[in-house]
């Protein structure tokens, strides 16, 4: 038979592996694992727990902890239904979320308490330490005369004190009376006595009269008192004209240093007053946290 009469032969295809119509993990009916919620729960829970270590960031820990708790619970549900493979991760994220929420509550309590304490201190500083303006317990009364000018005191009989009523802080005290503060700091102002300024004194005007006053501060409390901020001012006459303070080598130095518990310090002040003045008002303020108190002294 002629080569032209032979039936055609089918060509043999080269050997090759069968083609897979789907990639790995994408066989018909198999869905990819949905692990996103578990990962998010772990991440947010961890950030929330770390934020809870800082009390001021309690709000951030609370927000992240709440979101992480929801995502963690939903992620665990997916893992139980076989839709996710990271059940342990979702569980750990849920635990961290609970820790973040607990730390958020603790941080809120600490923050609010700190702020409340700070507000109380500011209110106390603004309102000042109140004083019970009354004669000093025990009947101490500054001696009228030269002794008062030197800051010395003598005891007044208890019978004379029995009938005295407590004065309010809105009233001026008399010479020898004491302003007793809440912390047992006691301020006493003695009588106003005539004073002769030295030739080189500052603050004295020719034709005016000078008066010396002893201011005594006693610390009967338990804490030391810094007297550097004590201010003493004077006003003279019925019109309340400022009485200029006199400075020389005897008066005008003012309070300095610290007054320890159980100690007291006496400082002499001198004021320049018009010749016709009949009274001298002395105002003492221990510092800006205390109420100031006034004494009305007869001239």
C-alpha positions as CSV (number, residue, x, y, z in Angstrom):
1,X,0.0,0.0,0.0
2,X,1.2,3.4,-0.8
3,X,2.2,5.7,1.9
4,X,-0.5,8.0,0.7
5,X,-3.1,5.4,1.5
6,X,-2.1,4.9,5.2
7,X,-4.6,6.3,7.6
8,X,-3.3,9.4,9.5
9,X,-2.0,8.8,13.0
10,X,-3.1,10.9,15.9
11,X,-0.2,12.8,17.4
12,X,0.5,11.9,21.1
13,X,0.5,15.0,23.4
14,X,3.5,15.2,25.7
15,X,3.1,13.9,29.3
16,X,1.9,16.7,31.7
17,X,0.4,16.8,35.2
18,X,-3.3,17.4,35.3
19,X,-4.2,21.0,35.8
20,X,-6.0,22.0,39.1
21,X,-8.8,24.4,38.5
22,X,-8.5,25.8,42.0
23,X,-5.6,27.0,44.0
24,X,-4.6,25.5,47.4
25,X,-7.3,26.1,50.0
26,X,-9.8,27.2,47.4
27,X,-11.5,23.9,46.6
28,X,-15.2,24.0,45.9
29,X,-17.2,24.4,49.1
30,X,-14.1,25.5,51.3
31,X,-14.1,29.2,52.6
32,X,-11.0,31.0,53.9
33,X,-10.6,31.3,57.7
34,X,-12.1,34.5,59.1
35,X,-9.5,35.4,61.7
36,X,-9.7,39.1,61.5
37,X,-11.8,39.7,64.6
38,X,-9.6,37.6,66.8
39,X,-6.5,39.5,65.7
40,X,-8.2,42.9,66.2
41,X,-9.4,41.8,69.7
42,X,-5.9,40.9,70.7
43,X,-4.4,44.1,69.4
44,X,-7.0,46.5,70.9
45,X,-7.0,44.5,74.2
46,X,-3.3,44.8,74.5
47,X,-3.2,48.5,73.8
48,X,-6.1,49.1,76.2
49,X,-4.4,47.2,79.0
50,X,-1.2,49.2,78.6
51,X,-3.1,52.4,78.5
52,X,-4.8,51.4,81.8
53,X,-1.4,51.6,83.5
54,X,-1.6,55.4,83.2
55,X,-4.5,56.5,85.4
56,X,-5.1,59.7,83.3
57,X,-5.7,57.5,80.2
58,X,-8.6,55.6,81.9
59,X,-11.0,56.8,79.2
60,X,-8.8,55.3,76.4
61,X,-8.5,52.0,78.2
62,X,-12.3,51.9,78.7
63,X,-13.0,52.6,75.0
64,X,-10.5,50.1,73.6
65,X,-11.4,47.5,76.3
66,X,-15.1,47.7,75.3
67,X,-14.4,47.3,71.6
68,X,-11.9,44.5,72.2
69,X,-14.4,42.6,74.4
70,X,-17.0,42.7,71.7
71,X,-14.6,41.6,68.9
72,X,-13.2,38.9,71.1
73,X,-16.5,37.4,71.9
74,X,-17.6,37.5,68.3
75,X,-14.3,36.0,67.2
76,X,-14.7,33.1,69.6
77,X,-18.2,32.5,68.2
78,X,-16.8,32.2,64.7
79,X,-14.1,29.8,65.9
80,X,-16.7,27.6,67.5
81,X,-18.7,27.5,64.2
82,X,-15.5,26.6,62.3
83,X,-15.4,29.9,60.5
84,X,-12.1,30.9,62.2
85,X,-9.0,29.0,63.4
86,X,-7.7,31.4,66.0
87,X,-9.9,30.7,69.0
88,X,-7.0,31.0,71.5
89,X,-6.1,34.4,70.1
90,X,-9.7,35.7,70.4
91,X,-9.8,34.3,73.9
92,X,-6.6,36.0,74.9
93,X,-7.9,39.3,73.4
94,X,-11.1,38.9,75.5
95,X,-9.1,38.5,78.7
96,X,-7.0,41.6,77.9
97,X,-10.2,43.5,77.2
98,X,-11.5,42.6,80.7
99,X,-8.2,43.7,82.2
100,X,-8.3,47.0,80.4
101,X,-11.9,47.7,81.6
102,X,-10.9,46.9,85.2
103,X,-7.9,49.2,85.0
104,X,-10.1,51.9,83.4
105,X,-12.3,51.9,86.5
106,X,-9.4,52.0,88.9
107,X,-7.8,54.8,86.8
108,X,-11.0,56.8,86.8
109,X,-11.2,56.6,90.6
110,X,-7.6,57.7,91.1
111,X,-7.9,60.5,88.6
112,X,-11.2,61.9,90.1
113,X,-9.8,61.7,93.6
114,X,-6.6,63.5,92.6
115,X,-8.6,66.2,90.9
116,X,-10.9,66.6,93.8
117,X,-8.0,66.9,96.2
118,X,-6.4,69.5,94.0
119,X,-9.7,71.5,93.8
120,X,-10.0,71.4,97.6
121,X,-6.5,72.8,98.0
122,X,-7.2,75.6,95.5
123,X,-10.4,76.4,97.3
124,X,-8.6,76.5,100.6
125,X,-5.9,78.7,99.2
126,X,-8.5,81.0,97.7
127,X,-10.7,81.3,100.8
128,X,-7.7,81.4,103.2
129,X,-7.4,79.8,106.6
130,X,-10.1,81.1,108.8
131,X,-9.4,82.7,112.1
132,X,-11.4,82.7,115.3
133,X,-10.9,86.3,116.3
134,X,-11.1,86.2,120.1
135,X,-8.9,87.0,123.1
136,X,-6.1,84.5,123.4
137,X,-7.1,81.5,125.7
138,X,-5.6,81.9,129.1
139,X,-6.3,85.6,129.4
140,X,-3.0,86.9,127.9
141,X,-3.4,90.6,127.3
142,X,-0.7,93.0,126.2
143,X,0.2,95.5,128.9
144,X,-0.8,99.0,128.2
145,X,2.3,101.2,128.4
146,X,5.9,100.8,127.7
147,X,5.8,97.0,128.0
148,X,3.3,96.7,125.2
149,X,5.6,98.8,123.1
150,X,8.3,96.3,123.7
151,X,6.0,93.3,122.9
152,X,5.8,92.1,126.5
153,X,2.6,90.6,127.8
154,X,1.0,90.1,131.2
155,X,-1.8,87.8,132.3
156,X,-5.2,89.3,132.9
157,X,-7.3,87.8,135.7
158,X,-9.5,85.0,134.5
159,X,-12.5,86.8,136.1
160,X,-12.2,89.7,133.7
161,X,-12.2,87.3,130.7
162,X,-15.3,85.3,131.9
163,X,-17.7,87.9,130.6
164,X,-16.0,88.6,127.3
165,X,-17.9,87.4,124.2
166,X,-16.1,85.9,121.2
167,X,-15.6,88.5,118.5
168,X,-16.3,87.7,114.8
169,X,-13.7,88.0,112.2
170,X,-15.6,90.9,110.7
171,X,-14.9,93.1,113.8
172,X,-11.7,94.9,114.6
173,X,-10.0,93.6,117.7
174,X,-8.6,95.7,120.5
175,X,-5.1,96.0,121.7
176,X,-3.9,92.8,123.3
177,X,-6.5,90.6,121.7
178,X,-5.4,87.6,119.7
179,X,-6.6,86.1,116.4
180,X,-6.4,82.3,116.7
181,X,-6.4,80.5,113.4
182,X,-7.6,76.9,112.6
183,X,-4.0,75.6,112.7
184,X,-3.4,77.1,116.1
185,X,-1.4,80.0,114.8
186,X,-2.0,83.0,117.1
187,X,-1.4,86.6,116.2
188,X,-1.5,89.3,118.9
189,X,-1.1,93.0,118.5
190,X,-0.2,95.2,121.5
191,X,-1.0,98.8,122.3
192,X,0.3,101.7,120.1
193,X,2.9,103.7,122.0
194,X,4.7,106.9,121.1
195,X,7.9,106.4,119.2
196,X,10.8,108.7,118.5
197,X,12.3,107.9,115.1
198,X,16.1,108.2,114.6
199,X,17.3,111.1,112.5
200,X,17.9,108.9,109.6
201,X,14.5,107.1,109.8
202,X,12.6,106.6,106.6
203,X,8.8,106.9,106.4
204,X,8.4,109.7,109.0
205,X,7.0,113.1,108.0
206,X,7.8,116.2,109.9
207,X,4.8,117.4,111.9
208,X,3.3,113.8,112.2
209,X,3.5,111.6,115.2
210,X,5.1,108.2,115.2
211,X,3.7,105.1,117.1
212,X,5.2,101.8,117.8
213,X,3.3,98.5,117.8
214,X,4.4,95.0,118.9
215,X,3.2,92.1,116.7
216,X,3.5,88.7,118.3
217,X,3.1,85.4,116.3
218,X,2.9,82.2,118.3
219,X,2.9,78.8,116.6
220,X,0.9,76.5,118.8
221,X,0.3,74.0,116.0
222,X,2.2,70.9,114.9
223,X,3.8,72.2,111.8
224,X,6.5,74.9,111.3
225,X,5.3,78.3,110.0
226,X,7.2,80.3,107.4
227,X,6.9,83.9,108.5
228,X,8.5,85.4,105.4
229,X,5.1,86.3,103.9
230,X,3.7,88.0,106.9
231,X,2.4,91.5,106.0
232,X,1.5,94.3,108.5
233,X,-0.2,97.5,107.3
234,X,-1.5,100.5,109.2
235,X,-4.2,103.2,108.6
236,X,-4.7,106.2,110.9
237,X,-7.5,108.6,111.6
238,X,-11.3,108.4,111.1
239,X,-10.8,108.6,107.3
240,X,-8.6,105.6,107.3
241,X,-5.6,107.3,105.6
242,X,-2.7,104.9,105.1
243,X,-0.1,105.2,107.9
244,X,3.3,104.9,106.3
245,X,5.6,102.4,108.0
246,X,8.7,103.8,109.5
247,X,12.1,102.1,109.0
248,X,15.2,102.7,111.0
249,X,17.7,100.7,113.0
250,X,15.1,99.7,115.6
251,X,11.9,99.0,113.7
252,X,10.8,97.9,110.2
253,X,12.8,94.7,109.8
254,X,9.6,92.6,109.7
255,X,9.2,88.8,110.2
256,X,11.8,86.5,108.7
257,X,12.6,82.8,109.0
258,X,10.6,79.9,110.4
259,X,8.6,79.7,113.6
260,X,8.8,76.2,115.0
261,X,5.9,74.6,116.9
262,X,5.7,75.8,120.4
263,X,7.7,79.0,119.6
264,X,6.7,82.6,119.2
265,X,8.3,85.7,117.7
266,X,7.8,89.4,118.5
267,X,8.5,92.1,115.9
268,X,8.2,95.8,116.4
269,X,6.6,98.0,113.8
270,X,6.3,101.8,113.7
271,X,3.8,103.9,111.8
272,X,3.6,107.6,110.8
273,X,0.2,109.1,111.7
274,X,-1.3,112.6,111.4
275,X,-1.0,114.6,114.6
276,X,-4.7,114.8,115.1
277,X,-5.3,111.0,114.6
278,X,-7.2,109.4,117.5
279,X,-6.9,105.7,116.4
280,X,-4.5,103.5,114.4
281,X,-5.9,100.4,112.6
282,X,-3.3,97.6,112.2
283,X,-4.0,94.8,109.7
284,X,-2.0,91.6,109.9
285,X,-2.0,88.8,107.3
286,X,0.1,85.7,108.1
287,X,0.2,84.9,104.3
288,X,-2.1,84.6,101.3
289,X,-3.8,81.4,102.7
290,X,-4.9,83.1,105.9
291,X,-7.6,85.6,106.5
292,X,-6.3,89.0,107.5
293,X,-7.3,90.4,110.9
294,X,-7.5,94.0,112.0
295,X,-6.9,95.7,115.4
296,X,-8.3,99.1,116.3
297,X,-5.7,100.8,118.6
298,X,-6.4,104.0,120.5
299,X,-3.8,106.7,120.3
